[in-house]
Amino acid sequence: MGAGLLEPWHLIIILVVVLIIFGAGKLPEVGGALGKGIKDFKEAKDGPEEAVEAKEAKTPLRASAAAPQRPAPPVQRPAAPVESAATRAEDI
């Protein structure tokens, strides 16, 4: 009797059932999909900021991305306040 939830015999039985269901040919495909799913889950769990930083670290910088960008032009405010339909209806 093992103290853990999954004893070695349990793992062997699970492996045999998976082999029977999927077959030996599909096993690498199923394992790859499972690994990709776990990787995506970890990226989502860690947060989008860390996932973006990790992807940026893996991809090399392009020449256009390395060039400095100009700042955005300042936002121009309208000179007079904009009237809504409700304030125009009150004036009538």
C-alpha positions as CSV (number, residue, x, y, z in Angstrom):
1,M,0.0,0.0,0.0
2,G,1.4,3.3,-1.0
3,A,0.7,6.5,0.8
4,G,0.2,8.7,-2.3
5,L,-2.8,9.2,-4.4
6,L,-1.3,7.7,-7.5
7,E,0.8,4.6,-6.9
8,P,3.0,3.2,-9.6
9,W,0.4,0.5,-10.4
10,H,-2.2,3.2,-11.0
11,L,0.1,5.0,-13.5
12,I,0.8,1.8,-15.3
13,I,-3.0,1.0,-15.6
14,I,-3.6,4.6,-16.9
15,L,-0.9,4.2,-19.5
16,V,-2.3,0.9,-20.7
17,V,-5.8,2.4,-21.0
18,V,-4.4,5.4,-22.9
19,L,-2.6,3.1,-25.3
20,I,-5.7,1.1,-25.9
21,I,-7.9,4.2,-26.5
22,F,-5.5,6.2,-28.7
23,G,-3.1,3.6,-30.1
24,A,0.7,3.9,-30.3
25,G,0.6,6.0,-33.5
26,K,-1.5,8.8,-31.9
27,L,0.4,8.9,-28.7
28,P,3.0,11.5,-29.8
29,E,0.3,13.7,-31.2
30,V,-1.7,13.5,-28.0
31,G,1.4,14.2,-25.9
32,G,2.3,17.3,-28.0
33,A,-1.2,18.7,-27.7
34,L,-1.2,18.1,-24.0
35,G,2.2,19.8,-23.6
36,K,1.1,22.8,-25.7
37,G,-2.1,23.1,-23.6
38,I,0.0,23.1,-20.4
39,K,2.4,25.7,-21.8
40,D,-0.5,28.0,-22.9
41,F,-2.2,27.6,-19.5
42,K,1.0,28.6,-17.7
43,E,1.4,31.6,-19.9
44,A,-2.2,32.6,-19.2
45,K,-1.7,32.0,-15.5
46,D,1.5,34.1,-15.3
47,G,-0.2,37.0,-16.9
48,P,-0.1,38.7,-20.3
49,E,2.8,41.0,-19.4
50,E,5.2,38.1,-18.7
51,A,4.0,36.2,-21.8
52,V,4.6,39.2,-24.0
53,E,8.1,39.8,-22.5
54,A,9.0,36.1,-23.0
55,K,7.9,36.2,-26.7
56,E,9.8,39.4,-27.2
57,A,12.9,37.9,-25.7
58,K,12.6,34.9,-28.1
59,T,12.0,36.9,-31.3
60,P,14.9,39.0,-32.8
61,L,14.4,42.7,-33.3
62,R,13.7,43.9,-36.8
63,A,15.3,47.0,-38.2
64,S,12.0,48.9,-38.2
65,A,11.3,47.9,-34.6
66,A,14.7,49.1,-33.4
67,A,14.3,52.6,-35.0
68,P,13.1,55.3,-32.5
69,Q,9.5,56.3,-32.8
70,R,8.3,59.8,-32.8
71,P,6.0,60.8,-29.9
72,A,2.3,61.1,-30.7
73,P,1.1,64.7,-31.4
74,P,-0.7,66.4,-28.5
75,V,-4.5,66.1,-28.3
76,Q,-6.3,69.3,-29.3
77,R,-9.3,70.1,-27.1
78,P,-12.3,71.9,-28.7
79,A,-12.6,75.6,-27.9
80,A,-16.2,75.5,-26.8
81,P,-17.9,72.8,-24.8
82,V,-19.9,70.3,-26.9
83,E,-23.6,70.4,-26.3
84,S,-25.5,67.2,-25.9
85,A,-29.0,66.6,-27.3
86,A,-30.4,66.8,-23.8
87,T,-29.1,70.4,-23.2
88,R,-30.4,71.5,-26.6
89,A,-33.8,70.1,-25.8
90,E,-33.9,72.1,-22.5
91,D,-33.3,75.3,-24.4
92,I,-36.3,74.8,-26.7
